[in-house]
Amino acid sequence: MDTAQATARALIAAAPVGARAPLLCLIGWLEYLKGRASVAMEHFELAAADTPGYRMAQLLTELVRRGNVAGTAQNPDTAYQRLR
């Protein structure tokens, strides 16, 4: 997950304004899977601001607002374990 996020962050630097929403949603989704809903929400909001009306950002924002927690984050066997 960390490598995917780092790659998406690197691509954001090269993407023009108005084309960053998919990458921001990807980063947010990975944060959501890690159990970091508030960080995920920040990325979904940035995506919506970058590309107004971007449906994926709207849907993911609603998912987090409803208080859903990713199944992977709830299970100790599948929860994100930060590499040390």
Biopython code that builds the backbone (N, CA, C, O; Angstrom):
import numpy as np
from Bio.PDB.StructureBuilder import StructureBuilder

atoms = [
    (1, "MET", "N", (0.811, -1.180, 0.000)),
    (1, "MET", "CA", (0.000, 0.000, 0.000)),
    (1, "MET", "C", (0.864, 1.255, 0.000)),
    (1, "MET", "O", (0.562, 2.235, -0.682)),
    (2, "ASP", "N", (1.936, 1.209, 0.773)),
    (2, "ASP", "CA", (2.792, 2.392, 0.851)),
    (2, "ASP", "C", (3.405, 2.727, -0.502)),
    (2, "ASP", "O", (3.518, 3.899, -0.863)),
    (3, "THR", "N", (3.799, 1.709, -1.244)),
    (3, "THR", "CA", (4.394, 1.939, -2.562)),
    (3, "THR", "C", (3.365, 2.522, -3.520)),
    (3, "THR", "O", (3.684, 3.427, -4.291)),
    (4, "ALA", "N", (2.147, 2.020, -3.482)),
    (4, "ALA", "CA", (1.084, 2.552, -4.344)),
    (4, "ALA", "C", (0.804, 4.003, -4.008)),
    (4, "ALA", "O", (0.622, 4.823, -4.908)),
    (5, "GLN", "N", (0.766, 4.333, -2.724)),
    (5, "GLN", "CA", (0.527, 5.720, -2.328)),
    (5, "GLN", "C", (1.676, 6.619, -2.772)),
    (5, "GLN", "O", (1.444, 7.719, -3.274)),
    (6, "ALA", "N", (2.885, 6.169, -2.596)),
    (6, "ALA", "CA", (4.036, 6.974, -3.000)),
    (6, "ALA", "C", (4.024, 7.214, -4.507)),
    (6, "ALA", "O", (4.345, 8.311, -4.965)),
    (7, "THR", "N", (3.662, 6.208, -5.267)),
    (7, "THR", "CA", (3.584, 6.353, -6.721)),
    (7, "THR", "C", (2.493, 7.344, -7.105)),
    (7, "THR", "O", (2.705, 8.197, -7.968)),
    (8, "ALA", "N", (1.330, 7.239, -6.475)),
    (8, "ALA", "CA", (0.228, 8.168, -6.768)),
    (8, "ALA", "C", (0.619, 9.593, -6.409)),
    (8, "ALA", "O", (0.297, 10.527, -7.144)),
    (9, "ARG", "N", (1.307, 9.769, -5.293)),
    (9, "ARG", "CA", (1.753, 11.119, -4.899)),
    (9, "ARG", "C", (2.743, 11.688, -5.917)),
    (9, "ARG", "O", (2.705, 12.879, -6.228)),
    (10, "ALA", "N", (3.614, 10.845, -6.425)),
    (10, "ALA", "CA", (4.568, 11.301, -7.435)),
    (10, "ALA", "C", (3.843, 11.694, -8.728)),
    (10, "ALA", "O", (4.221, 12.668, -9.379)),
    (11, "LEU", "N", (2.816, 10.945, -9.095)),
    (11, "LEU", "CA", (2.062, 11.250, -10.305)),
    (11, "LEU", "C", (1.237, 12.525, -10.158)),
    (11, "LEU", "O", (1.029, 13.245, -11.135)),
    (12, "ILE", "N", (0.768, 12.807, -8.948)),
    (12, "ILE", "CA", (0.000, 14.037, -8.719)),
    (12, "ILE", "C", (0.834, 15.265, -9.075)),
    (12, "ILE", "O", (0.318, 16.240, -9.622)),
    (13, "ALA", "N", (2.109, 15.209, -8.765)),
    (13, "ALA", "CA", (2.988, 16.342, -9.061)),
    (13, "ALA", "C", (3.047, 16.627, -10.565)),
    (13, "ALA", "O", (3.253, 17.769, -10.978)),
    (14, "ALA", "N", (2.867, 15.594, -11.368)),
    (14, "ALA", "CA", (2.936, 15.763, -12.825)),
    (14, "ALA", "C", (1.573, 16.013, -13.458)),
    (14, "ALA", "O", (1.494, 16.435, -14.612)),
    (15, "ALA", "N", (0.507, 15.759, -12.721)),
    (15, "ALA", "CA", (-0.845, 15.900, -13.274)),
    (15, "ALA", "C", (-1.310, 17.348, -13.193)),
    (15, "ALA", "O", (-1.066, 18.026, -12.195)),
    (16, "PRO", "N", (-1.972, 17.818, -14.229)),
    (16, "PRO", "CA", (-2.482, 19.193, -14.189)),
    (16, "PRO", "C", (-3.690, 19.303, -13.267)),
    (16, "PRO", "O", (-4.383, 18.318, -13.012)),
    (17, "VAL", "N", (-3.930, 20.498, -12.778)),
    (17, "VAL", "CA", (-5.120, 20.745, -11.968)),
    (17, "VAL", "C", (-6.341, 20.352, -12.800)),
    (17, "VAL", "O", (-6.415, 20.659, -13.990)),
    (18, "GLY", "N", (-7.276, 19.686, -12.180)),
    (18, "GLY", "CA", (-8.450, 19.213, -12.887)),
    (18, "GLY", "C", (-8.333, 17.769, -13.336)),
    (18, "GLY", "O", (-9.299, 17.188, -13.830)),
    (19, "ALA", "N", (-7.147, 17.186, -13.166)),
    (19, "ALA", "CA", (-6.930, 15.790, -13.551)),
    (19, "ALA", "C", (-6.356, 14.984, -12.386)),
    (19, "ALA", "O", (-5.900, 13.855, -12.571)),
    (20, "ARG", "N", (-6.381, 15.559, -11.203)),
    (20, "ARG", "CA", (-5.791, 14.892, -10.039)),
    (20, "ARG", "C", (-6.777, 14.069, -9.228)),
    (20, "ARG", "O", (-6.363, 13.290, -8.369)),
    (21, "ALA", "N", (-8.049, 14.219, -9.475)),
    (21, "ALA", "CA", (-9.069, 13.563, -8.660)),
    (21, "ALA", "C", (-8.910, 12.040, -8.588)),
    (21, "ALA", "O", (-9.025, 11.484, -7.496)),
    (22, "PRO", "N", (-8.654, 11.344, -9.691)),
    (22, "PRO", "CA", (-8.500, 9.886, -9.583)),
    (22, "PRO", "C", (-7.345, 9.477, -8.667)),
    (22, "PRO", "O", (-7.460, 8.517, -7.904)),
    (23, "LEU", "N", (-6.255, 10.195, -8.747)),
    (23, "LEU", "CA", (-5.106, 9.873, -7.897)),
    (23, "LEU", "C", (-5.402, 10.186, -6.433)),
    (23, "LEU", "O", (-5.018, 9.428, -5.542)),
    (24, "LEU", "N", (-6.081, 11.298, -6.187)),
    (24, "LEU", "CA", (-6.451, 11.644, -4.818)),
    (24, "LEU", "C", (-7.426, 10.629, -4.240)),
    (24, "LEU", "O", (-7.350, 10.294, -3.058)),
    (25, "CYS", "N", (-8.332, 10.146, -5.062)),
    (25, "CYS", "CA", (-9.266, 9.110, -4.605)),
    (25, "CYS", "C", (-8.530, 7.810, -4.305)),
    (25, "CYS", "O", (-8.856, 7.124, -3.336)),
    (26, "LEU", "N", (-7.555, 7.471, -5.115)),
    (26, "LEU", "CA", (-6.770, 6.262, -4.862)),
    (26, "LEU", "C", (-6.050, 6.366, -3.519)),
    (26, "LEU", "O", (-6.086, 5.431, -2.720)),
    (27, "ILE", "N", (-5.410, 7.483, -3.276)),
    (27, "ILE", "CA", (-4.708, 7.682, -2.004)),
    (27, "ILE", "C", (-5.702, 7.619, -0.849)),
    (27, "ILE", "O", (-5.443, 6.981, 0.171)),
    (28, "GLY", "N", (-6.839, 8.285, -1.019)),
    (28, "GLY", "CA", (-7.865, 8.254, 0.015)),
    (28, "GLY", "C", (-8.378, 6.852, 0.275)),
    (28, "GLY", "O", (-8.572, 6.460, 1.425)),
    (29, "TRP", "N", (-8.598, 6.099, -0.786)),
    (29, "TRP", "CA", (-9.086, 4.729, -0.638)),
    (29, "TRP", "C", (-8.081, 3.878, 0.135)),
    (29, "TRP", "O", (-8.471, 3.092, 0.998)),
    (30, "LEU", "N", (-6.806, 4.027, -0.164)),
    (30, "LEU", "CA", (-5.779, 3.272, 0.553)),
    (30, "LEU", "C", (-5.736, 3.676, 2.021)),
    (30, "LEU", "O", (-5.531, 2.829, 2.891)),
    (31, "GLU", "N", (-5.927, 4.957, 2.302)),
    (31, "GLU", "CA", (-6.000, 5.403, 3.695)),
    (31, "GLU", "C", (-7.218, 4.802, 4.388)),
    (31, "GLU", "O", (-7.141, 4.400, 5.549)),
    (32, "TYR", "N", (-8.331, 4.742, 3.683)),
    (32, "TYR", "CA", (-9.549, 4.142, 4.219)),
    (32, "TYR", "C", (-9.308, 2.672, 4.569)),
    (32, "TYR", "O", (-9.731, 2.209, 5.628)),
    (33, "LEU", "N", (-8.639, 1.950, 3.693)),
    (33, "LEU", "CA", (-8.342, 0.546, 3.957)),
    (33, "LEU", "C", (-7.422, 0.373, 5.161)),
    (33, "LEU", "O", (-7.457, -0.656, 5.835)),
    (34, "LYS", "N", (-6.606, 1.376, 5.424)),
    (34, "LYS", "CA", (-5.720, 1.349, 6.584)),
    (34, "LYS", "C", (-6.466, 1.677, 7.876)),
    (34, "LYS", "O", (-5.912, 1.539, 8.967)),
    (35, "GLY", "N", (-7.711, 2.109, 7.756)),
    (35, "GLY", "CA", (-8.481, 2.479, 8.933)),
    (35, "GLY", "C", (-8.361, 3.937, 9.300)),
    (35, "GLY", "O", (-8.683, 4.319, 10.425)),
    (36, "ARG", "N", (-7.906, 4.756, 8.382)),
    (36, "ARG", "CA", (-7.708, 6.188, 8.616)),
    (36, "ARG", "C", (-8.754, 6.996, 7.854)),
    (36, "ARG", "O", (-8.452, 7.669, 6.868)),
    (37, "ALA", "N", (-9.980, 6.912, 8.333)),
    (37, "ALA", "CA", (-11.108, 7.536, 7.632)),
    (37, "ALA", "C", (-10.972, 9.045, 7.519)),
    (37, "ALA", "O", (-11.334, 9.617, 6.491)),
    (38, "SER", "N", (-10.459, 9.702, 8.550)),
    (38, "SER", "CA", (-10.356, 11.164, 8.487)),
    (38, "SER", "C", (-9.340, 11.601, 7.437)),
    (38, "SER", "O", (-9.554, 12.598, 6.746)),
    (39, "VAL", "N", (-8.251, 10.875, 7.312)),
    (39, "VAL", "CA", (-7.256, 11.190, 6.279)),
    (39, "VAL", "C", (-7.831, 10.881, 4.905)),
    (39, "VAL", "O", (-7.607, 11.623, 3.949)),
    (40, "ALA", "N", (-8.567, 9.792, 4.810)),
    (40, "ALA", "CA", (-9.220, 9.432, 3.550)),
    (40, "ALA", "C", (-10.182, 10.533, 3.125)),
    (40, "ALA", "O", (-10.199, 10.939, 1.963)),
    (41, "MET", "N", (-10.985, 11.015, 4.077)),
    (41, "MET", "CA", (-11.960, 12.063, 3.782)),
    (41, "MET", "C", (-11.277, 13.317, 3.246)),
    (41, "MET", "O", (-11.786, 13.947, 2.319)),
    (42, "GLU", "N", (-10.149, 13.680, 3.809)),
    (42, "GLU", "CA", (-9.409, 14.849, 3.320)),
    (42, "GLU", "C", (-9.057, 14.677, 1.843)),
    (42, "GLU", "O", (-9.178, 15.621, 1.062)),
    (43, "HIS", "N", (-8.631, 13.496, 1.463)),
    (43, "HIS", "CA", (-8.259, 13.254, 0.071)),
    (43, "HIS", "C", (-9.483, 13.269, -0.848)),
    (43, "HIS", "O", (-9.412, 13.768, -1.972)),
    (44, "PHE", "N", (-10.596, 12.728, -0.375)),
    (44, "PHE", "CA", (-11.812, 12.752, -1.187)),
    (44, "PHE", "C", (-12.301, 14.182, -1.376)),
    (44, "PHE", "O", (-12.784, 14.535, -2.452)),
    (45, "GLU", "N", (-12.181, 15.004, -0.347)),
    (45, "GLU", "CA", (-12.575, 16.407, -0.460)),
    (45, "GLU", "C", (-11.650, 17.170, -1.402)),
    (45, "GLU", "O", (-12.104, 18.020, -2.169)),
    (46, "LEU", "N", (-10.363, 16.870, -1.347)),
    (46, "LEU", "CA", (-9.418, 17.482, -2.292)),
    (46, "LEU", "C", (-9.747, 17.074, -3.724)),
    (46, "LEU", "O", (-9.659, 17.884, -4.647)),
    (47, "ALA", "N", (-10.124, 15.820, -3.895)),
    (47, "ALA", "CA", (-10.497, 15.331, -5.231)),
    (47, "ALA", "C", (-11.721, 16.078, -5.740)),
    (47, "ALA", "O", (-11.766, 16.479, -6.904)),
    (48, "ALA", "N", (-12.711, 16.268, -4.880)),
    (48, "ALA", "CA", (-13.932, 16.979, -5.274)),
    (48, "ALA", "C", (-13.631, 18.432, -5.601)),
    (48, "ALA", "O", (-14.252, 19.007, -6.495)),
    (49, "ALA", "N", (-12.691, 19.026, -4.892)),
    (49, "ALA", "CA", (-12.314, 20.414, -5.166)),
    (49, "ALA", "C", (-11.525, 20.521, -6.475)),
    (49, "ALA", "O", (-11.664, 21.497, -7.212)),
    (50, "ASP", "N", (-10.706, 19.519, -6.754)),
    (50, "ASP", "CA", (-9.897, 19.520, -7.977)),
    (50, "ASP", "C", (-10.769, 19.343, -9.217)),
    (50, "ASP", "O", (-10.564, 20.001, -10.237)),
    (51, "THR", "N", (-11.729, 18.455, -9.112)),
    (51, "THR", "CA", (-12.603, 18.151, -10.243)),
    (51, "THR", "C", (-14.051, 18.165, -9.750)),
    (51, "THR", "O", (-14.589, 17.121, -9.381)),
    (52, "PRO", "N", (-14.682, 19.338, -9.742)),
    (52, "PRO", "CA", (-16.064, 19.423, -9.254)),
    (52, "PRO", "C", (-16.980, 18.441, -9.994)),
    (52, "PRO", "O", (-16.927, 18.311, -11.217)),
    (53, "GLY", "N", (-17.815, 17.760, -9.216)),
    (53, "GLY", "CA", (-18.738, 16.800, -9.805)),
    (53, "GLY", "C", (-18.141, 15.426, -10.040)),
    (53, "GLY", "O", (-18.803, 14.552, -10.601)),
    (54, "TYR", "N", (-16.906, 15.220, -9.623)),
    (54, "TYR", "CA", (-16.267, 13.915, -9.815)),
    (54, "TYR", "C", (-17.005, 12.886, -8.969)),
    (54, "TYR", "O", (-16.933, 12.918, -7.740)),
    (55, "ARG", "N", (-17.696, 11.994, -9.611)),
    (55, "ARG", "CA", (-18.622, 11.084, -8.950)),
    (55, "ARG", "C", (-17.942, 10.148, -7.953)),
    (55, "ARG", "O", (-18.488, 9.890, -6.880)),
    (56, "MET", "N", (-16.773, 9.642, -8.288)),
    (56, "MET", "CA", (-16.085, 8.729, -7.376)),
    (56, "MET", "C", (-15.783, 9.425, -6.052)),
    (56, "MET", "O", (-15.943, 8.822, -4.991)),
    (57, "ALA", "N", (-15.354, 10.668, -6.096)),
    (57, "ALA", "CA", (-15.081, 11.415, -4.869)),
    (57, "ALA", "C", (-16.361, 11.576, -4.057)),
    (57, "ALA", "O", (-16.344, 11.458, -2.832)),
    (58, "GLN", "N", (-17.456, 11.843, -4.734)),
    (58, "GLN", "CA", (-18.739, 11.999, -4.036)),
    (58, "GLN", "C", (-19.156, 10.696, -3.357)),
    (58, "GLN", "O", (-19.583, 10.704, -2.203)),
    (59, "LEU", "N", (-19.035, 9.595, -4.063)),
    (59, "LEU", "CA", (-19.439, 8.298, -3.516)),
    (59, "LEU", "C", (-18.561, 7.876, -2.334)),
    (59, "LEU", "O", (-19.064, 7.385, -1.324)),
    (60, "LEU", "N", (-17.262, 8.070, -2.466)),
    (60, "LEU", "CA", (-16.359, 7.693, -1.384)),
    (60, "LEU", "C", (-16.554, 8.590, -0.162)),
    (60, "LEU", "O", (-16.455, 8.124, 0.973)),
    (61, "THR", "N", (-16.826, 9.852, -0.388)),
    (61, "THR", "CA", (-17.122, 10.761, 0.722)),
    (61, "THR", "C", (-18.354, 10.276, 1.478)),
    (61, "THR", "O", (-18.366, 10.260, 2.709)),
    (62, "GLU", "N", (-19.373, 9.888, 0.750)),
    (62, "GLU", "CA", (-20.603, 9.383, 1.381)),
    (62, "GLU", "C", (-20.330, 8.096, 2.159)),
    (62, "GLU", "O", (-20.877, 7.904, 3.245)),
    (63, "LEU", "N", (-19.511, 7.235, 1.627)),
    (63, "LEU", "CA", (-19.161, 5.990, 2.316)),
    (63, "LEU", "C", (-18.550, 6.293, 3.679)),
    (63, "LEU", "O", (-18.924, 5.679, 4.679)),
    (64, "VAL", "N", (-17.621, 7.227, 3.723)),
    (64, "VAL", "CA", (-16.958, 7.570, 4.983)),
    (64, "VAL", "C", (-17.922, 8.299, 5.911)),
    (64, "VAL", "O", (-17.938, 8.041, 7.114)),
    (65, "ARG", "N", (-18.719, 9.201, 5.366)),
    (65, "ARG", "CA", (-19.683, 9.941, 6.195)),
    (65, "ARG", "C", (-20.666, 9.017, 6.912)),
    (65, "ARG", "O", (-21.113, 9.324, 8.017)),
    (66, "ARG", "N", (-20.995, 7.913, 6.302)),
    (66, "ARG", "CA", (-21.941, 6.957, 6.914)),
    (66, "ARG", "C", (-21.305, 6.159, 8.046)),
    (66, "ARG", "O", (-21.983, 5.390, 8.727)),
    (67, "GLY", "N", (-20.018, 6.340, 8.242)),
    (67, "GLY", "CA", (-19.345, 5.668, 9.343)),
    (67, "GLY", "C", (-18.900, 4.257, 9.045)),
    (67, "GLY", "O", (-18.549, 3.508, 9.956)),
    (68, "ASN", "N", (-18.910, 3.887, 7.786)),
    (68, "ASN", "CA", (-18.446, 2.543, 7.412)),
    (68, "ASN", "C", (-16.943, 2.422, 7.668)),
    (68, "ASN", "O", (-16.176, 3.354, 7.425)),
    (69, "VAL", "N", (-16.553, 1.279, 8.152)),
    (69, "VAL", "CA", (-15.141, 0.986, 8.379)),
    (69, "VAL", "C", (-14.772, -0.185, 7.478)),
    (69, "VAL", "O", (-15.501, -1.173, 7.396)),
    (70, "ALA", "N", (-13.647, -0.067, 6.813)),
    (70, "ALA", "CA", (-13.204, -1.123, 5.906)),
    (70, "ALA", "C", (-13.040, -2.437, 6.668)),
    (70, "ALA", "O", (-12.490, -2.469, 7.768)),
    (71, "GLY", "N", (-13.524, -3.507, 6.066)),
    (71, "GLY", "CA", (-13.401, -4.821, 6.681)),
    (71, "GLY", "C", (-11.961, -5.199, 6.953)),
    (71, "GLY", "O", (-11.662, -5.851, 7.953)),
    (72, "THR", "N", (-11.073, -4.794, 6.071)),
    (72, "THR", "CA", (-9.654, -5.111, 6.268)),
    (72, "THR", "C", (-9.106, -4.431, 7.512)),
    (72, "THR", "O", (-8.228, -4.978, 8.180)),
    (73, "ALA", "N", (-9.606, -3.257, 7.829)),
    (73, "ALA", "CA", (-9.136, -2.528, 9.009)),
    (73, "ALA", "C", (-9.701, -3.116, 10.302)),
    (73, "ALA", "O", (-9.114, -2.935, 11.370)),
    (74, "GLN", "N", (-10.820, -3.807, 10.218)),
    (74, "GLN", "CA", (-11.465, -4.382, 11.402)),
    (74, "GLN", "C", (-10.857, -5.716, 11.823)),
    (74, "GLN", "O", (-10.964, -6.112, 12.984)),
    (75, "ASN", "N", (-10.233, -6.393, 10.902)),
    (75, "ASN", "CA", (-9.692, -7.726, 11.166)),
    (75, "ASN", "C", (-8.203, -7.628, 11.492)),
    (75, "ASN", "O", (-7.431, -7.162, 10.653)),
    (76, "PRO", "N", (-7.778, -8.047, 12.671)),
    (76, "PRO", "CA", (-6.361, -7.961, 13.044)),
    (76, "PRO", "C", (-5.424, -8.699, 12.083)),
    (76, "PRO", "O", (-4.256, -8.338, 11.941)),
    (77, "ASP", "N", (-5.953, -9.737, 11.427)),
    (77, "ASP", "CA", (-5.114, -10.511, 10.501)),
    (77, "ASP", "C", (-4.886, -9.791, 9.175)),
    (77, "ASP", "O", (-3.899, -10.046, 8.485)),
    (78, "THR", "N", (-5.804, -8.890, 8.824)),
    (78, "THR", "CA", (-5.680, -8.185, 7.541)),
    (78, "THR", "C", (-5.426, -6.693, 7.701)),
    (78, "THR", "O", (-5.206, -5.994, 6.712)),
    (79, "ALA", "N", (-5.454, -6.204, 8.923)),
    (79, "ALA", "CA", (-5.254, -4.767, 9.152)),
    (79, "ALA", "C", (-3.856, -4.354, 8.727)),
    (79, "ALA", "O", (-2.906, -5.134, 8.784)),
    (80, "TYR", "N", (-3.763, -3.120, 8.305)),
    (80, "TYR", "CA", (-2.491, -2.554, 7.846)),
    (80, "TYR", "C", (-1.461, -2.601, 8.969)),
    (80, "TYR", "O", (-1.725, -2.182, 10.097)),
    (81, "GLN", "N", (-0.312, -3.108, 8.644)),
    (81, "GLN", "CA", (0.802, -3.140, 9.571)),
    (81, "GLN", "C", (1.931, -2.316, 8.974)),
    (81, "GLN", "O", (2.554, -2.709, 7.988)),
    (82, "ARG", "N", (2.175, -1.204, 9.567)),
    (82, "ARG", "CA", (3.225, -0.316, 9.063)),
    (82, "ARG", "C", (4.569, -1.023, 9.137)),
    (82, "ARG", "O", (4.922, -1.599, 10.166)),
    (83, "LEU", "N", (5.309, -0.974, 8.047)),
    (83, "LEU", "CA", (6.640, -1.590, 8.021)),
    (83, "LEU", "C", (7.584, -0.785, 8.885)),
    (83, "LEU", "O", (7.577, 0.445, 8.850)),
    (84, "ARG", "N", (8.375, -1.461, 9.638)),
    (84, "ARG", "CA", (9.314, -0.768, 10.533)),
    (84, "ARG", "C", (10.715, -0.962, 10.091)),
    (84, "ARG", "O", (11.638, -0.451, 10.725)),
]
sb = StructureBuilder()
sb.init_structure("model")
sb.init_model(0)
sb.init_chain("A")
sb.init_seg("    ")
for serial, (resi, resn, name, xyz) in enumerate(atoms, 1):
    if name == "N":
        sb.init_residue(resn, " ", resi, " ")
    sb.init_atom(name, np.array(xyz, "f"), 0.0, 1.0, " ", f" {name:<3s}", serial, name[0])
structure = sb.get_structure()
